[in-house]
Amino acid sequence: MSELIDLVDRNGKLIVTGVERNDALEYPQGFMQIAVVVVFNDQGDILAHQRASTKSVDPDCIDHICGGIQSGQTPEQAAQQEGDQETGVTYNRLVRAHQGVNAYNRYRYIFGAISNDTPQTKEPDQVQWVKWAKPHELEEWRDQQTYPFVEEYFLEIELAKRALNLA
């Protein structure tokens, strides 16, 4: 049995609860919900990690903390859980920045967060490595094609910065 999720419509309204994640495609009008967390530290660095090469979606891409929202879970609870599971960080501050359907056809809740924890790779089958990166480093990685990035990565940074009043 796969994890249970709740599906929402394009506007974020709940349409069905307790669906097995593997069965979500049986509800073409429904969108799986995910939480994306863009984490900054007090120096303005951004928490970046490389997705595992075994991931079915965007293997080896640079990503933010991201994960599915389980049935009955709030987006904030999922954001906290994913931060701990993927990188071992907890947030001093967590602010919802944006929500809506993303390029992957998921209903995405974007959060901006502040943490000064030392990140660690806790799930190597999910995350190859994690570290604090300077914004200019991320842009260099992109421009020099050092690493691929998930779609909307840099847009998510800008939305999170605005929500945290860092822009």
Backbone as a chain_set.jsonl record, in Angstrom:
{"seq": "MSELIDLVDRNGKLIVTGVERNDALEYPQGFMQIAVVVVFNDQGDILAHQRASTKSVDPDCIDHICGGIQSGQTPEQAAQQEGDQETGVTYNRLVRAHQGVNAYNRYRYIFGAISNDTPQTKEPDQVQWVKWAKPHELEEWRDQQTYPFVEEYFLEIELAKRALNLA", "coords": {"N": [[0.841, -1.178, 0.0], [0.629, 2.161, -0.901], [1.474, 5.509, 0.247], [-1.167, 7.518, 1.684], [-2.982, 10.156, 0.217], [-4.526, 13.406, -0.172], [-6.557, 14.832, -2.67], [-6.837, 17.842, -4.559], [-8.718, 20.4, -6.324], [-8.039, 22.563, -9.167], [-8.147, 25.026, -7.939], [-7.414, 24.562, -5.374], [-9.296, 23.423, -3.735], [-10.48, 20.851, -1.704], [-11.144, 17.674, -3.039], [-11.144, 14.883, -2.913], [-10.372, 12.476, -0.419], [-7.854, 10.469, 1.217], [-6.68, 8.874, -0.837], [-4.752, 6.374, -2.396], [-1.423, 7.088, -3.175], [-0.341, 5.994, -5.517], [-2.613, 5.612, -6.992], [-3.547, 8.049, -7.787], [-3.684, 9.042, -10.395], [-6.042, 8.109, -11.36], [-7.889, 9.988, -10.919], [-8.388, 12.359, -12.814], [-9.153, 15.027, -12.625], [-8.109, 15.843, -10.294], [-5.487, 17.105, -8.19], [-2.366, 16.264, -6.877], [-1.046, 17.273, -3.768], [1.779, 19.202, -2.817], [4.522, 20.256, -0.747], [6.858, 22.805, -0.93], [9.883, 24.004, 0.201], [11.806, 26.791, 0.529], [14.768, 27.476, 1.892], [16.534, 29.767, 3.837], [19.546, 30.992, 5.391], [20.861, 33.055, 8.088], [22.881, 34.449, 6.831], [22.048, 34.792, 4.289], [22.394, 32.708, 2.591], [21.305, 29.871, 0.629], [19.573, 26.878, 1.107], [20.468, 24.093, -0.634], [19.997, 21.104, -2.464], [21.002, 18.044, -4.076], [19.02, 15.983, -5.965], [18.511, 12.455, -5.651], [20.047, 10.118, -7.874], [18.447, 8.021, -8.513], [15.852, 8.861, -8.46], [12.586, 9.091, -9.898], [11.557, 11.361, -11.06], [13.158, 14.138, -12.312], [15.949, 13.269, -11.735], [19.125, 13.795, -10.186], [18.938, 16.562, -10.247], [19.198, 19.918, -8.952], [17.44, 20.973, -6.125], [14.847, 22.279, -3.945], [13.818, 21.717, -0.543], [11.284, 19.381, -0.625], [8.148, 17.716, -0.869], [5.454, 15.307, -0.862], [2.171, 15.949, 0.426], [0.656, 14.326, 2.99], [-2.416, 12.488, 3.522], [-4.753, 14.264, 5.411], [-2.835, 15.877, 6.542], [-1.495, 19.131, 7.182], [-0.255, 21.687, 4.934], [1.84, 23.06, 6.206], [2.646, 21.251, 8.195], [3.623, 19.201, 6.577], [5.745, 20.572, 5.35], [7.471, 21.004, 7.535], [8.0, 18.33, 8.261], [9.251, 17.301, 5.93], [11.548, 18.882, 5.837], [12.973, 17.992, 8.086], [13.2, 15.217, 7.465], [14.56, 15.147, 4.943], [16.836, 16.8, 5.183], [17.516, 17.294, 7.81], [17.08, 19.757, 9.0], [15.486, 22.244, 11.019], [13.042, 24.828, 11.208], [13.342, 28.254, 12.038], [11.6, 30.109, 11.336], [8.704, 30.012, 9.322], [6.984, 30.687, 6.437], [4.158, 30.93, 4.436], [4.363, 31.336, 1.003], [3.274, 31.175, -1.578], [0.774, 29.571, -3.584], [-0.542, 27.082, -5.782], [-1.084, 25.447, -8.981], [1.714, 23.828, -10.362], [4.507, 23.513, -12.73], [4.789, 20.786, -12.882], [2.329, 19.739, -12.7], [1.248, 19.566, -10.158], [-0.35, 20.518, -7.113], [1.06, 23.016, -5.585], [2.438, 24.213, -2.584], [4.338, 26.848, -1.706], [6.871, 27.656, 0.512], [8.704, 30.018, 2.435], [11.552, 29.871, 4.459], [13.515, 30.194, 7.464], [16.54, 29.062, 8.735], [19.291, 28.051, 10.726], [20.535, 25.731, 11.035], [22.881, 23.02, 10.658], [22.911, 21.374, 7.697], [22.243, 17.948, 6.755], [22.64, 14.933, 4.911], [20.096, 12.825, 5.112], [18.515, 10.914, 3.928], [19.737, 9.064, 1.673], [18.656, 7.806, -0.558], [16.937, 9.638, -1.494], [18.166, 12.154, -1.474], [21.244, 13.233, -2.68], [23.322, 14.953, -1.832], [23.535, 17.791, 0.403], [23.708, 21.286, 1.039], [24.597, 24.613, 2.192], [24.345, 27.264, -0.026], [25.652, 30.075, -1.73], [23.717, 32.669, -3.273], [24.859, 33.587, -5.732], [26.49, 31.414, -6.371], [24.619, 29.419, -7.019], [23.493, 30.56, -9.311], [25.766, 30.555, -10.96], [26.172, 27.76, -11.179], [23.908, 27.139, -12.644], [24.232, 28.775, -14.994], [26.686, 27.89, -15.996], [26.076, 25.34, -16.439], [26.684, 23.372, -14.58], [25.163, 21.84, -12.881], [21.915, 20.425, -13.378], [18.699, 21.97, -12.807], [15.601, 21.725, -11.011], [12.445, 22.495, -12.534], [11.297, 25.848, -12.308], [12.825, 26.522, -10.109], [14.366, 28.883, -9.518], [12.374, 30.812, -9.621], [10.844, 30.037, -7.421], [12.61, 30.711, -5.376], [12.574, 33.526, -5.54], [9.862, 34.068, -4.907], [9.755, 33.101, -2.271], [11.64, 34.754, -1.031], [10.35, 37.245, -1.186], [8.109, 36.744, 0.446], [9.329, 36.432, 2.905], [10.312, 38.89, 3.26], [12.903, 39.448, 2.311], [13.735, 40.369, -0.065]], "CA": [[0.0, 0.0, 0.0], [1.385, 3.403, -0.944], [0.967, 6.502, 1.199], [-2.47, 8.097, 1.367], [-2.953, 11.595, -0.032], [-5.791, 14.063, -0.496], [-6.45, 15.554, -3.931], [-7.563, 19.108, -4.634], [-8.941, 20.876, -7.69], [-7.1, 23.598, -9.625], [-8.221, 26.16, -7.021], [-6.994, 24.145, -4.045], [-10.428, 22.905, -2.961], [-10.409, 19.414, -1.478], [-12.16, 16.927, -3.793], [-11.182, 13.481, -2.482], [-9.393, 12.217, 0.641], [-7.429, 9.1, 1.452], [-6.377, 8.152, -2.077], [-3.388, 5.862, -2.461], [-0.639, 7.926, -4.089], [-0.201, 5.294, -6.799], [-3.897, 5.638, -7.689], [-3.947, 9.451, -8.003], [-3.967, 9.283, -11.816], [-7.429, 7.727, -11.628], [-8.685, 11.198, -10.673], [-7.751, 13.341, -13.695], [-9.497, 16.39, -12.218], [-7.48, 16.09, -9.0], [-4.068, 17.418, -8.14], [-1.631, 15.905, -5.675], [-0.505, 18.443, -3.084], [3.164, 19.11, -2.361], [5.096, 21.404, -0.046], [8.211, 23.171, -1.346], [10.409, 24.935, 1.191], [13.049, 27.476, 0.187], [15.33, 27.778, 3.202], [17.64, 30.718, 3.892], [20.133, 31.199, 6.71], [21.011, 34.474, 8.423], [23.859, 35.056, 5.928], [21.443, 34.904, 2.967], [22.646, 31.498, 1.802], [20.104, 29.087, 0.323], [19.769, 25.441, 1.253], [20.318, 23.41, -1.925], [20.395, 19.697, -2.453], [20.906, 17.333, -5.348], [18.133, 14.827, -5.899], [19.172, 11.179, -5.914], [20.04, 9.696, -9.285], [17.418, 6.991, -8.673], [14.516, 9.462, -8.451], [11.915, 8.952, -11.196], [11.343, 12.703, -11.595], [14.31, 15.04, -12.182], [17.116, 12.743, -11.02], [20.371, 14.577, -10.182], [18.685, 18.007, -10.318], [19.23, 20.71, -7.729], [16.057, 21.174, -5.701], [14.569, 22.737, -2.589], [13.109, 20.711, 0.241], [10.019, 19.187, -1.332], [7.55, 16.414, -0.66], [4.009, 15.182, -0.909], [1.398, 16.186, 1.641], [-0.104, 13.119, 3.284], [-3.828, 12.675, 3.843], [-5.021, 14.847, 6.713], [-1.716, 16.708, 6.966], [-1.507, 20.49, 6.662], [0.969, 21.996, 4.184], [2.892, 23.436, 7.151], [3.148, 20.02, 8.809], [4.434, 18.521, 5.56], [6.976, 21.348, 5.184], [8.338, 20.696, 8.678], [8.391, 16.928, 8.184], [10.202, 17.117, 4.836], [12.819, 19.498, 6.227], [13.666, 17.073, 8.988], [13.51, 13.954, 6.792], [15.503, 15.268, 3.832], [18.072, 17.537, 5.452], [17.761, 17.423, 9.235], [16.945, 21.136, 9.486], [14.216, 22.751, 11.519], [12.908, 26.224, 10.81], [13.075, 29.289, 13.035], [10.463, 30.853, 10.78], [8.13, 29.37, 8.14], [5.949, 31.571, 5.911], [3.6, 30.498, 3.147], [4.694, 32.353, 0.006], [2.481, 31.066, -2.806], [0.192, 28.251, -3.819], [-1.182, 26.904, -7.076], [-0.596, 24.334, -9.795], [3.043, 24.111, -10.895], [4.88, 22.947, -14.027], [4.718, 19.333, -12.783], [0.92, 19.413, -12.537], [0.998, 19.335, -8.737], [-0.79, 21.709, -6.392], [2.261, 23.299, -4.804], [2.496, 25.254, -1.563], [5.719, 27.289, -1.559], [7.172, 28.301, 1.783], [10.019, 30.565, 2.727], [11.909, 29.501, 5.823], [14.813, 30.589, 7.992], [17.165, 28.07, 9.602], [20.742, 28.129, 10.814], [21.013, 24.386, 11.318], [23.821, 22.406, 9.722], [22.157, 20.319, 7.001], [22.875, 16.642, 6.563], [21.909, 14.009, 4.046], [19.496, 11.81, 5.97], [17.895, 9.888, 3.09], [20.524, 9.035, 0.437], [17.839, 7.37, -1.689], [16.184, 10.814, -1.908], [19.052, 13.314, -1.572], [22.656, 12.839, -2.779], [24.06, 15.853, -0.941], [22.836, 19.023, 0.762], [24.635, 22.289, 1.569], [24.255, 26.011, 2.035], [24.988, 27.834, -1.216], [25.448, 31.505, -1.969], [22.89, 32.861, -4.466], [25.68, 33.671, -6.953], [26.941, 30.056, -6.697], [23.512, 28.746, -7.698], [23.406, 31.132, -10.66], [26.913, 30.036, -11.714], [25.89, 26.361, -11.499], [22.919, 27.146, -13.727], [24.78, 29.387, -16.202], [27.776, 27.049, -16.501], [25.48, 24.009, -16.568], [27.358, 22.459, -13.661], [24.091, 20.954, -12.445], [20.561, 20.807, -13.822], [17.804, 22.403, -11.739], [14.19, 21.446, -11.226], [11.732, 23.629, -13.123], [10.8, 26.903, -11.426], [13.691, 26.628, -8.934], [14.72, 30.27, -9.218], [11.114, 31.509, -9.34], [10.484, 29.708, -6.04], [13.479, 31.523, -4.512], [12.067, 34.904, -5.524], [8.598, 34.094, -4.168], [10.065, 32.905, -0.854], [12.316, 35.975, -0.555], [9.32, 38.268, -0.986], [7.282, 36.393, 1.61], [10.137, 36.625, 4.113], [10.801, 40.272, 3.202], [14.344, 39.431, 2.09], [14.024, 40.903, -1.407]], "C": [[0.891, 1.247, 0.0], [0.793, 4.39, 0.064], [-0.366, 7.067, 0.727], [-2.33, 9.61, 1.248], [-4.369, 12.103, -0.267], [-5.579, 14.851, -1.779], [-7.315, 16.8, -3.894], [-7.801, 19.457, -6.099], [-7.943, 21.992, -7.997], [-7.073, 24.807, -8.69], [-7.832, 25.805, -5.587], [-8.108, 23.617, -3.168], [-10.336, 21.375, -2.894], [-11.516, 18.7, -2.25], [-12.238, 15.455, -3.412], [-10.068, 13.264, -1.458], [-9.019, 10.742, 0.662], [-7.195, 8.262, 0.216], [-4.951, 7.608, -1.991], [-2.631, 6.662, -3.517], [-0.512, 7.288, -5.468], [-1.483, 5.322, -7.629], [-4.357, 7.054, -8.056], [-4.302, 9.735, -9.452], [-5.384, 8.873, -12.212], [-8.395, 8.891, -11.428], [-8.103, 12.344, -11.513], [-8.073, 14.792, -13.339], [-8.802, 16.783, -10.921], [-5.986, 16.317, -9.104], [-3.494, 16.97, -6.803], [-1.046, 17.187, -5.083], [0.935, 18.189, -2.644], [3.531, 20.386, -1.608], [6.52, 21.585, -0.533], [8.697, 24.225, -0.365], [11.755, 25.478, 0.728], [13.611, 27.995, 1.5], [16.543, 28.694, 3.055], [18.252, 30.673, 5.289], [20.332, 32.694, 6.932], [22.027, 35.194, 7.538], [23.304, 35.228, 4.508], [21.742, 33.738, 2.053], [21.339, 30.726, 1.638], [20.444, 27.608, 0.454], [19.476, 24.773, -0.083], [20.694, 21.947, -1.743], [20.247, 19.108, -3.852], [20.041, 16.095, -5.133], [18.91, 13.557, -6.239], [19.048, 10.801, -7.38], [18.984, 8.64, -9.558], [16.001, 7.549, -8.682], [13.901, 9.354, -9.841], [11.665, 10.302, -11.855], [12.587, 13.543, -11.29], [15.477, 14.472, -11.378], [18.314, 13.668, -11.217], [20.168, 16.082, -10.26], [18.826, 18.656, -8.946], [17.789, 21.093, -7.396], [16.026, 21.833, -4.325], [13.999, 21.554, -1.824], [11.715, 20.592, -0.372], [9.469, 17.8, -1.022], [6.036, 16.465, -0.685], [3.383, 15.418, 0.456], [0.506, 14.972, 1.861], [-1.534, 13.467, 3.666], [-3.99, 13.188, 5.27], [-3.938, 15.774, 7.232], [-1.873, 18.127, 6.416], [-0.239, 20.714, 5.836], [2.132, 22.353, 5.116], [3.492, 22.205, 7.838], [4.045, 19.264, 7.829], [5.768, 19.239, 5.368], [7.961, 21.043, 6.307], [8.881, 19.271, 8.591], [9.453, 16.712, 7.107], [11.558, 17.732, 5.163], [13.637, 18.585, 7.112], [14.104, 15.81, 8.258], [14.619, 14.09, 5.753], [16.852, 15.846, 4.237], [18.402, 17.692, 6.927], [17.63, 18.831, 9.778], [15.54, 21.377, 10.026], [14.212, 24.248, 11.236], [12.658, 27.116, 12.016], [11.836, 30.079, 12.626], [10.013, 30.135, 9.518], [6.941, 30.209, 7.696], [5.464, 31.027, 4.575], [3.768, 31.639, 2.152], [3.754, 32.354, -1.192], [1.849, 29.68, -2.837], [-0.511, 28.247, -5.166], [-0.543, 25.758, -7.829], [0.741, 24.732, -10.429], [3.285, 23.408, -12.233], [4.797, 21.418, -14.04], [3.286, 18.837, -12.576], [0.593, 18.943, -11.111], [0.464, 20.634, -8.141], [0.276, 21.988, -5.342], [2.029, 24.452, -3.825], [3.978, 25.609, -1.417], [5.841, 28.015, -0.222], [8.557, 28.914, 1.732], [10.306, 30.231, 4.18], [13.291, 30.04, 6.17], [15.289, 29.469, 8.912], [18.665, 28.321, 9.607], [21.341, 26.78, 11.186], [22.043, 23.947, 10.279], [23.078, 21.264, 9.023], [22.967, 19.031, 6.883], [22.003, 15.799, 5.653], [21.398, 12.877, 4.916], [18.891, 10.657, 5.18], [18.639, 9.824, 1.756], [19.757, 8.515, -0.785], [16.971, 8.513, -2.217], [17.109, 11.986, -2.271], [20.503, 12.841, -1.616], [23.538, 13.656, -1.846], [23.22, 17.091, -0.686], [23.856, 19.984, 1.35], [24.022, 23.673, 1.46], [25.024, 26.543, 0.838], [24.681, 29.325, -1.292], [24.589, 31.663, -3.227], [23.702, 32.926, -5.764], [26.237, 32.306, -7.352], [25.869, 29.308, -7.488], [23.381, 29.253, -9.131], [24.559, 30.656, -11.53], [26.688, 28.589, -12.109], [24.925, 26.267, -12.673], [23.558, 27.627, -15.03], [25.886, 28.542, -16.833], [27.341, 25.597, -16.7], [26.243, 22.958, -15.761], [26.379, 21.391, -13.185], [22.806, 21.377, -13.144], [19.73, 21.186, -12.591], [16.386, 21.958, -12.058], [13.544, 22.697, -11.819], [11.266, 24.57, -12.021], [11.637, 27.101, -10.161], [13.947, 28.086, -8.553], [13.482, 31.142, -8.979], [10.702, 31.269, -7.885], [11.339, 30.501, -5.049], [12.927, 32.939, -4.406], [10.765, 35.021, -4.741], [8.837, 33.969, -2.659], [10.739, 34.145, -0.27], [11.305, 37.085, -0.269], [8.493, 37.995, 0.266], [8.015, 36.629, 2.931], [10.663, 38.06, 4.226], [12.327, 40.328, 3.122], [14.732, 40.07, 0.772], [14.456, 42.349, -1.343]], "O": [[1.803, 1.36, 0.819], [-0.255, 4.135, 0.657], [-0.657, 7.094, -0.469], [-1.661, 10.258, 2.053], [-5.288, 11.326, -0.527], [-4.531, 15.472, -1.959], [-8.383, 16.816, -3.282], [-7.176, 18.892, -6.996], [-7.097, 22.319, -7.164], [-6.081, 25.535, -8.653], [-7.91, 26.645, -4.691], [-7.898, 23.385, -1.977], [-10.14, 20.707, -3.909], [-12.686, 19.063, -2.138], [-13.29, 14.835, -3.571], [-8.966, 13.792, -1.602], [-9.766, 9.886, 0.188], [-7.479, 7.064, 0.215], [-4.043, 8.318, -1.558], [-3.136, 6.885, -4.618], [-0.571, 7.987, -6.48], [-1.446, 5.083, -8.836], [-5.455, 7.224, -8.585], [-5.146, 10.592, -9.716], [-5.866, 9.248, -13.281], [-9.582, 8.78, -11.736], [-7.401, 13.204, -10.98], [-7.329, 15.695, -13.72], [-8.896, 17.934, -10.493], [-5.316, 15.788, -9.991], [-4.052, 17.252, -5.742], [-0.606, 18.074, -5.814], [1.267, 17.107, -2.161], [2.933, 21.443, -1.806], [7.303, 20.635, -0.549], [8.014, 25.22, -0.123], [12.717, 24.73, 0.558], [13.007, 28.85, 2.147], [17.448, 28.436, 2.262], [17.566, 30.354, 6.26], [20.009, 33.503, 6.063], [22.038, 36.424, 7.495], [23.993, 35.744, 3.628], [21.39, 33.763, 0.874], [20.394, 30.904, 2.406], [21.479, 27.151, -0.031], [18.365, 24.874, -0.604], [21.59, 21.606, -0.971], [19.483, 19.598, -4.684], [20.294, 15.279, -4.246], [19.856, 13.593, -7.025], [18.061, 11.128, -8.039], [18.655, 8.385, -10.717], [15.045, 6.801, -8.889], [14.597, 9.503, -10.846], [11.571, 10.384, -13.08], [13.009, 13.641, -10.137], [15.949, 15.114, -10.439], [18.491, 14.251, -12.287], [21.15, 16.82, -10.334], [18.602, 18.02, -7.916], [17.02, 21.488, -8.273], [17.043, 21.93, -3.639], [13.729, 20.505, -2.407], [11.048, 21.6, -0.606], [10.221, 16.831, -0.923], [5.425, 17.525, -0.546], [3.978, 15.13, 1.494], [-0.309, 14.633, 1.002], [-1.828, 14.589, 4.079], [-3.437, 12.623, 6.214], [-4.118, 16.4, 8.277], [-2.339, 18.3, 5.29], [0.748, 20.002, 6.02], [3.277, 21.99, 4.846], [4.704, 22.13, 8.036], [5.097, 18.751, 8.209], [6.806, 18.591, 5.237], [9.151, 20.847, 6.057], [10.067, 19.033, 8.817], [10.443, 16.019, 7.343], [12.597, 17.174, 4.812], [14.841, 18.422, 6.917], [15.245, 15.373, 8.408], [15.515, 13.25, 5.686], [17.889, 15.443, 3.71], [19.481, 18.182, 7.26], [18.029, 19.085, 10.914], [14.557, 20.8, 9.56], [15.266, 24.854, 11.047], [11.869, 26.782, 12.9], [11.126, 30.637, 13.463], [10.846, 29.695, 8.725], [6.003, 30.425, 8.463], [6.263, 30.705, 3.695], [3.366, 32.771, 2.422], [3.467, 33.408, -1.759], [2.331, 28.744, -2.198], [-1.01, 29.273, -5.628], [0.431, 25.167, -7.365], [0.881, 25.832, -10.963], [2.381, 22.789, -12.794], [4.741, 20.818, -15.114], [3.063, 17.656, -12.31], [-0.225, 18.047, -10.903], [0.792, 21.722, -8.614], [0.378, 21.282, -4.338], [1.504, 25.506, -4.183], [4.784, 24.757, -1.042], [5.024, 28.87, 0.12], [9.461, 28.4, 1.074], [9.418, 30.299, 5.031], [14.117, 30.303, 5.296], [14.538, 28.988, 9.761], [19.235, 28.754, 8.606], [22.497, 26.691, 11.599], [22.062, 24.454, 9.157], [22.664, 20.302, 9.67], [24.198, 19.036, 6.91], [20.78, 15.939, 5.633], [22.18, 12.06, 5.403], [18.766, 9.546, 5.697], [18.218, 10.468, 0.796], [20.166, 8.758, -1.92], [16.341, 8.379, -3.266], [16.87, 12.707, -3.24], [20.955, 12.136, -0.714], [24.398, 13.11, -1.154], [22.311, 17.407, -1.452], [24.763, 19.569, 2.071], [23.052, 23.881, 0.731], [26.223, 26.296, 0.706], [23.582, 29.766, -0.957], [24.72, 30.867, -4.157], [23.28, 32.381, -6.783], [26.44, 32.052, -8.539], [26.16, 28.653, -8.489], [23.182, 28.466, -10.056], [24.364, 30.38, -12.713], [26.974, 28.209, -13.245], [25.089, 25.441, -13.571], [23.439, 26.962, -16.059], [26.008, 28.484, -18.057], [28.141, 24.742, -17.08], [26.42, 21.82, -16.195], [26.712, 20.209, -13.098], [22.627, 22.551, -13.465], [20.032, 20.767, -11.473], [16.011, 21.828, -13.223], [14.032, 23.811, -11.632], [10.887, 24.133, -10.934], [11.196, 27.782, -9.235], [13.765, 28.472, -7.398], [13.542, 32.106, -8.215], [10.263, 32.193, -7.2], [10.846, 30.917, -4.0], [12.824, 33.489, -3.31], [10.584, 35.978, -3.987], [8.191, 34.655, -1.866], [10.444, 34.541, 0.858], [11.388, 37.772, 0.748], [8.212, 38.904, 1.047], [7.404, 36.978, 3.941], [11.372, 38.396, 5.175], [12.962, 41.15, 3.782], [15.914, 40.294, 0.51], [14.738, 42.956, -2.376]]}, "num_chains": 1, "name": "protein.A"}
